[in-house]
Amino acid sequence: MTDPNLCPANSGLVAIGARLRHCSRITTLGFRPNFSDYSLKQQQQLISARRILYPTAFYASLFNAMGKPTFPSVHTYTFAMDKIRQTAMFQMLGVPHPKTRVYYGPRQKQTILSEFSFPFIAKIPRGSARGQGVFLITNPKDLSTYLNRKGPAYIQEYLALDRDMRIIIIGRDVVLAYWRVAPADTFKTNISQGGHICFDPVPAAALDLALSTADKCGWDDVGIDIVESQGRFLVLEGNMKYGTKGFKTVGIDYKQMLCDKILNNEV
């Protein structure tokens, strides 16, 4: 629990996004796209604060340009829900990742079958979540249907697995790790797609990979998905809008835990 000696009732901590609105010791101002819509007092709070909490994607880059730190970091927002950017970063950093390629325009898309054999995975690369933009491509018709969508094609090798690991990191700590197991009739492990949570021990090597990936990418509030395939651990992606059902399952009050970590200067 929070040590009251570390943070008085008026802690001076300021948030913009709503994630901490339940925490009475943190002032949550809410999002206003026009900075001038904040009162003069609120503007001064934001300008003078040593750090802004949950600044939203809109303000994170602005505060970063000013040299003001935020939690989550600006990098956490930059990579949120952008599989293309994440894959590029994994490749640049040497983070183990399934074979993945991005194809732009009709000419590039015509080469997909020269580099991937059925079955393979196709994803909506930006803005999709909860497993809704993930497709198993097993034949030319599946591929044609997928390619009818606008935008780049994000193609990834298919790994015949029925589970993956979700490892949630806040600050520099793993706060929860569990397996997500797919139902018998689908390859998707997402809880929203019928997958279920399993709290069998997560291998230490996977935890280490999640922590090192988050550190290298500059992510400090993220759920990292990892699979084990042929004796190797591979990072699928980072989820900045991870679900909290796992916390509830093990009896952890996520909102209070997050509030305590911030007030106790643990992030």
ZISUL-V494772 format. One record per helix or strand. SS is the DSSP state (H for helix, E for strand). FROM is the first residue (numbers start at 1). TO is the last residue. If there is no record, write none. Layout:
<<SS FROM TO> <SS FROM TO>>
//
This chain:
<<E 13 15> <H 18 20> <E 26 28> <H 35 37> <H 40 48> <E 51 53> <H 56 65> <E 69 71> <H 74 78> <E 82 82> <H 83 93> <E 100 103> <H 105 109> <H 112 115> <E 120 123> <E 126 126> <E 134 137> <H 140 147> <E 153 157> <E 163 170> <E 173 181> <H 191 193> <E 196 198> <H 204 217> <E 221 229> <E 232 239> <H 245 249> <H 254 263>>
//
